[in-house]
Amino acid sequence: MPIAIYILGLCIFAETTSEFMVAGMMPSLAAAFHVSLADVGNLVSAYALSIVAGGPLLTLWLRGARRKPTLLGLLLLFLLGQLTGAMADSYAQLLASRVICGVAESAFFGVALALAAEQVGPQRIARAAALVLNGLMLASVAGLPLAALLDQHWGWRTAFWLVAVLVLLAAAAIVLLVPAGDKPDAGRMREGWRELAAPALWAAYLSSGLIIGAVFAAFTYLAPLLTRVSGFNAGAVPLLFAVYGAATVLGNMLTGRLADSHTRGVLNLGLLALLATLVLLALCAQWRTLTAVCVFLLGFAGLPLNPAMVARVARVGGSGPMANSLHMAVVNLGLTFGAWAGGVCLEAGLGLRAPLWLGAALALLGWLSLRLDRRGYSWQATGSSVGLPR
């Protein structure tokens, strides 16, 4: 793999650590700005909504720019948002920083995956996407715990400053090691706009939104389930989350290897495994050993479907920045819906197992949505068509 792929993974690690870390320092932020935990939770929602709404618009504005300057500009915009948060002296300023970072991350994600596809070619796009997305997986395994540790010992601003330093290092690596790339071809861009209207692309988006919705309907409320239903003590929860995070990294590596040649098969089997895991956990959450196994399987069969999702989108809608940015927007809509709907289940008094059943229902719908597009995939590249396996 070209060195640029690993640099893009570092960038994603820094950005998604920033996205996740607010959840790990909620009490500190609430105390620092004299707001409620719900207000701090709104920072997470604002970030997600910025990804959904702002990222595609910024990507549209930058559609004719070269990849490398675009990546650097987006990193600098993200750095501006991160520094605004690090120096925030009001809740409004911190909220503004989350919006800036969310918009920049969404657009960066789209351009990064487009550049990765250019670097490796259509036959290895899932593997390249897996390496780039490993930054996201490692952010949950290492970035989030590290940010929480810094918050506890040196204050929440330290974590913001550390991410800013990581972004600067990533920007320097892009300047030195990432190739400039060609200016986007006008004819190819017009073809990309036609691909965005393809029903098969929106079927792929629907599947992705349902997959991530299923995962986060369950994952968002996993901690109280582990302590109140499974009977784990509070000290065991971080260890179980570490198991979950390690499983996401392992699963992402495996799907990255398989998804290029078996895209639909990986999605089919992965969704069935996710469905079975959620049902088993809902039925057996009172038994610790089975619960621990299910936590591992949830990490292994949930988020690691991302490379196959990216490969499917590339095959039916192209690998351009707009297709990828819209994909990220849909994924975040799924995440937001899953977490919100799980909370509705709890507020309705349905119990802590209810989000698991909701996640299972979304996984089943995701598996059924794969049947909306039964055509073979093809890759349109510089005027030629290269057939790729289903």
N, C-alpha and C positions, 0 to 999 in steps of 0.2 A: 504493500500500500504506500502511496506517496506520503511524504512527511506532512503535506498540507492537511491530510485527513485527520492526523493526530492533533494538529494545531487547532483545527475546527472543534475537535472534541474537547480540548482545553477551554476554548471560548464558551462552549455550551455548559461545561462544568461550572465555570465562574458565574454565568448568567443564571443558571437554574439554582445554584446555591443561594444566590440573592433572592430568587423567587420563593424558595422553600423556607429560608431561615426565619422569616417573620413568625411562622407558626411555632418555632422553637423558643422564641423570646417574647411571647405575648404578655406574660405578667410584667416583665421589665418595661416594655413599651407602654403598657397601660399606666404603670406608676410614673414613668418619666413624663408623659404628656397629660396626665390626669384625665384619662378617658376610660371607658369600660372595655372589657374584653371583647364585647360585640363590635365596638368601634375599631379595635385592632383587627378583628376578623374582617372588617370591611376593607382593610388594606389588601388582604389576600384577594378578595373579590374584585377590587379595583384593578389589581395587577392582571387578573384573568380577563376581565372585560376589556382592558386596554389591548391585550393580545388579540382578542376577538375582533374588535372594531378598528383599532388604530394600525395594527400590523399590516393587513392587506392594503389599506389606503396608502401607507408609506411605501410599500412595495410597488404599488401602481405608479407612484410618483417617480420612483427610482428605476423604472423598468428598462430604460435605455442606457443605463450607466454600466461601466465595466465592473466586473465582480470584485476585484481587489480593492479599489477605492471605495466601493460601496460597503464592503465589510469593515474597512477602517472607519468610515464615517459613522456607521451604525454602532461600532464599539465605542467611539468617542461620545456618541449620544447616550449610550448606556452608562458610560463613565460619568457623564454629567448628572444623570439621574442618581447614580450611586453616591456621588459626592454631595449632592443635594440632601440625600437621606442622612449621610454621615454627619453633616453639619446642621441638621434640622433642629430648630428650637421651637417648633409648633407642630401640631398634628396636621394642619393644612399643608405645611411644607413637606412633611413625610409622605402624605398622600400624593402630592405632586410628584415626588421622586418615584413612587411606585408606578404611576401612570407613565412617566417617561421611560422607565426601564422596561415596562411591559410592551410598549409600542416598539422600542428598539429591539427587544429580544425576538418578537414575532417576525419582524422583517429580516433580522439576521438569520434566523432559523431557515427561512425560505431561500435566501441567497446562499447560505452555507451548503444546504443539500443540493442546490443547483450546481455549485462549484464542485462538490464531491462527485456528482454524476459526470461532469465534464472531465474530471481527473482520471476516473477509472473506467468509463464506458458503460454501456447498458447491461453487460453481462455480469457486472459485479456491484451493481448499485445497492443491493440489500446489504451486502457485506460492508461496503463503505458507510452506509447509513447506520449500521450497527455500531461501528467504531465511533462515528460522530455522536450517536445517541448514548454511547457508554458514558459520555460526560454527564448526561442527565441521570443515569443510573447511579454513578459514583457520587453525584451531588446528594442523593438520598442516603447513601451508605456512609460517606465521609464528610461531605460539605455541611450537611445539616447538623450532625452531631458536633462537629468542630465549632460551628457558629454558636450552638447552644453552650458549649464549654467556654468559649470566649466571653459570652454574655454573662455567665455565672461568675467568672473570675476577674474579668477586666472590663466589663460593661458592654452593652449592646453596640455602641459606636465602633468598638474594636473590630467586630465582625464586618461592619460596613466598610471600614477602611481596608481590611484584608482583601475583600472581594475587589475593591478598587485597584489594589496593587496587582491582583491576578489579571484583571482586565488590561492593565497597562503592559504586563508581561506578554499577554496574548497578542496585543496590538503590535508590540515590537517583533514578535515571532512572525506575524503576518507580513510585516514590512520586509523582513530579511529572508523568509523562506517560502512564502506562497507566491506562485507565478502570477504574473499580471493578468493573463487570460485575454481572450479576444473580446472585442465589443460585441454585444448581442446583435445577431443578425436580424434585420428588419423583417425579412420574409419568414424567418423562424418564429419571430414574435407574433406575427399575424396568425400563423398556424397555431401557436400556443393559445391565442384568444379563442379560436374555433374549438380547440380541445376542451377549454373550460366549459363549453356548453354541452359537452357529451353526457348523456344520461348515465353511462357507465362510470364516469368520474364521480358523479354525485351519489351513485350507489356505493362506491368505495368510501366516500366521505361519511355516508350514513353508517356503514359498518364500523369505521374507526370511532365515530362518536359513541356508538353503542358499546363498543369494547371498553373504551376508557370510562364511560359512565358506569358500566358494570363493576369495574375495578374500584372506582372511588366511592361508589355507593357503599361498598363493604369496607374499604381501607380507612375511610374518614372516621368511622366509628369502631375501629378495631380495638383501640386501647381500652375503652370501657367494657367491651365484650370480654377481653382477656381477664380483666380484674373482677368484674361483677358476675360473669356467667361461668367462665372457665376456672376461676379461683386462683389465678396467678397473683403473687404479690407484686407491688408496684415496681420493685427492683428488677423483676424478670422482664418487664415490658420492653426496656431498651434493648435487651439481649434478643428478644423475639423480633423486634424491628430490624436489628442487625442481620438476623437470619433472613428476614424478608428481603432486605437490601442486597445481601449476597446472592440470593436466589435470582433477583432481577438481573444482576450482572451476568451470572452463568447462563440464564435463559436468553439474554440478549446476544451473547456470543454464539449460542447454538442456532438461534433463528437467523442470525446474520449469515451463518454458513449455509443454511438450507433454503432460505427464502428466495434466493435468486432463481433457483431451478425448480422449486416446489412452492411457489407463492401461495396458491390456493390451498394446497394440502396443509401447509403450516397454519394458515388461518383456520381451516376446518378443524384440525386436531387441537389447535390451541384453544379455540372457543369451546369445544366439547370438554377439554380438560378444565377450563375455567368454570364452566357450568357445573361439572361434577364436583369440583372443589368447593364452590359456594354452597351447593346443596348439602354436601357432606359436613361442612362446617356448621351450617344451620341446624343440622340434625344432631351433631355430636359435640357441640361447643362445651358441653359440661365435662368432657373428658380431656384432660390436659395433653396427654400424648398425641391423641388424634388432632387436637387443636394446633399443636406445634407443627405437626406434619402439614396440616392445611395451610398454615401461615407460609411455610416454605413453598408449597405448591401454588399459592396465590401469587407470590412473587415470581415464580418460575414461569407461570402460564398467563400472566396478565400483561403488565407493561412490556415484557420482551416481545410481544407481538408487533411492536412498533416497526422494526425493519421490514416485516412482511406487509404491513399497512403502507409504508412508504413505497415499497416496490410495486404494490398494486396500483397506487395512485400514479406512479411514474409510467406504468405500462398503459394505462387508459387515458391519462391526462397530460403526459409529458412531465419533465423534471424541472420545469422553469420555476423561478422564484415565486410567481403568483400562485401556481398550483400548490406549492409547498406551504406558502404562507396561509392560504385558505384552509389547507389541511390542518395546520396548527390551530387555526381559529376554531374549526369544527371540533377538534380534539378537546380544546379548552371549554367549548360549550358542553360537550359530553361530561367533562370533569365537573363543571359547575352544576349541571343538572343532577348528576349522580349524588353529589354531596348534599345538594338542596333537598332532593326527593327523599334521601335517607333520613334527613332531619325531620321532614314532614311525617315520615313513618313513626319516628320516636315521639314527636309531639302529639301524635294521634293515640299514643298509649299502646302501640303494637309490640313494644319490647325491643331489646337489643338484637334479636335475631332477624327482625323485620328488614333492616337494610341488606342483610345477606340474601333474603328471598327476592328483594327488589333487584339486587345485582344479578342473581340467577336469571330472573325474567329478562333483564336487559341483555345478558349473554345469549340467551335463547333467541331473542330478536336479532341480535348481531349475527348469529349462525344462520338464521333464516334469510337475513339480508344478503348473504353471499350468493343466494340463488337469484337475485335480481339481475345479475350480469353473468351469463353463461358463455359469453363469447371467448374465443382465444385472445390472448393479449398480443399486442404488437408494439414495437418501438419505432417511432418516426425519428430518423436522425439524418440531418443534412440532405433531405430529399429522398432518402432510401428507407425501406422498411426492413427491419431485422426481426424475424419471428422469435418469440421467447416462449418458454413453456408455461403452461398454466400452473 
